[in-house]
Amino acid sequence: MLLNSLMILDAVISLALIAVVVLQSGKSAGLSGSIAGGAETIFGGKKKGLDVLLAKATMILGVLFGVVTLALVKLTQ
């Protein structure tokens, strides 16, 4: 029962982690991205509130995924 619950929790956390990573705004790539990125740092560009929230959610979900996965491994041995 506990093992099945942890497996379901692990699957839900992994799907949430994928969704949070996909929702994050991408970094600009290429030459235009390096020019725009440099201009943002010179003029004090800041992350948007949603980007900060998604970054924190990514870290929290990543840690939770690691802990639950390690617990699953420990229980199956």
Secondary structure by P-SEA (a helix, b strand, c coil): caaaaaaaaaaaaaaaaaaaaaacccccccaaaaaaaaaaaaacccccaaaaaaaaaaaaaaaaaaaaaaaaaaaac
